[in-house]
Amino acid sequence: MKLLIKNGRIFDGKSATSRISDILIEDGIIVEIENEIESTGCEIIDAKEMYVLPGLVDAHCHLREPGFEYKEDIESGTRSAAKGGFTSIACMPNTNPVLDNEAMIMYIINKAKTDGIVNVYPIGAVTKGLKGEELSEIGEIKFAGAVALSDDGRPVNNSALMKKAMQYASMFDITIISHCEDLDLVDEGLMNEGYYSSILGLKGNPAPAEEVMIARDLILAEYTKATVHIAHVSTELGVDLIRNAKRRGVNVTAETCPHYFSLTEKACEGFNTNAKVNPPLRTQKDVEAIIEGLKDGTIDIISTDHAPHHIDEKNVEFKLAANGMVGFETAFPLAITYLVKPGHLTVEELVNKMCVNPSKMLGLNKGTIEIGKSADILIFDINEQYTVDTSTFESKSKNSPFDGFKLYGQPQYTIVNGNPIVREKVLL
């Protein structure tokens, strides 16, 4: 099969500038990037006046399988990812059973081959059963195919155990993705502690609950010389702590999620459970700090933290509602609308945040458009606006606070390994 993408503005993830050119794909591989490539015998995609990017890479999502398939499974999750322009995704281990051994890692890899329509990479658990008591067999799950380690959804509360985990992870050249949360400081808080929690009469979750653990893990990473990745950063001080650690030479990368640069705690007004996430939405000052952290390189990656929940887990009292929102189908448009359009990031910089850097952190050969590499590609129109309609989401779950938002950057085409999965915004 030969596929020819013509006349698109290509942002390849390697060059500092873009160029208008054609891309020829044969048998799933990029074989030529030139002007006016001969089109005989090719299926043609006319990308004139559209942007051509590497397929997006999500370093942090939840596919819920095995154990919670009523929320999401590998099939529905990867369909949702493709609709959002993601061609490679890394799924967290808080499933049932937990992804804490070779058999479970292999289960995800094999199931993704049969049910998935994008590339799926499992993240293994730091501790057995996510209990924070005993380390998983780190070498075993690394060699089985895990691309990182995390107890996401729960912190590794024991500092001595986290230190040991970093040391073992270094031996096996695998990164720990840290969920930074001091549960004692959270103290069953439901949303950011501040003005809106007081107005709504909800118990607050203070910013230091996140920041104390960020500081701890940065200190441990500096001491052990290990590599650590800080997940879903949401606070101003959290950004400052990471910025200062990088200046000292600590091996740290960090991510944030679209809801932390596009929403504040105000979204919880009316007890909107779709805005209940962990860490919670913060203040406008925190949003501005997150954007500044993205601009100056303190925050390396934008991840979705795609967290699907059944409507019965959200359509309840705020205190009882599950934390999390779906993210695959809005992440890229939110980044275009809230970061690129206002001039905070260039498209080239966004490609680094959503393609190049997550690939590097996970050790994947993805995130760029290059001759000889698999053709994982996203094509979109930066000037076409659309209205988010959660009822059309491919995810089983619809728990998003962005329903009705007007955004730019909806993916027009998603190409995975040379195969157009999404064509003219329609999932095939």
Buried (B, 14 or more C-beta within 10 A) or exposed (E): EBBBBBBBBBBBBEEEEBEBBBBBBBEBBBBBBEEEBEEEEBEEBEBEEBBBBBBBBBBBBBBBBBEBBBBBBBBBBBBBBBBBBBBBBBBBBBBEEBBBBBEBBBBBBEBBEEBBBBBBBBBBBBBBBBEBEEBBBBBBBBEBBBBBBBBBBBBBBEEEBBBBBBBBBBEBEBBBBBBBBBEEBBEEBBBBBBEBBEEBEBBBBBBBBBBBBBBBBBBBBBEBEBBBBBBBBBBBBBBBBBBEBBEEEBBBBBBBBBBBBBBBBBBBEEBBBBBBBBBBBBBEEBBEBBBBBBBEBBBBBBBBBBBBBBEEBBEEEBEEBBBBBBBBBBBBBBBBBBBBBEEBBBBBBBBBBBBBBBBBBBEBEBBBBBEEBBBBBBBBBBEBEBEBEBEEBBBBBBBBBBBEBEBBBBBBBBBBBBBBBBBEBEEE
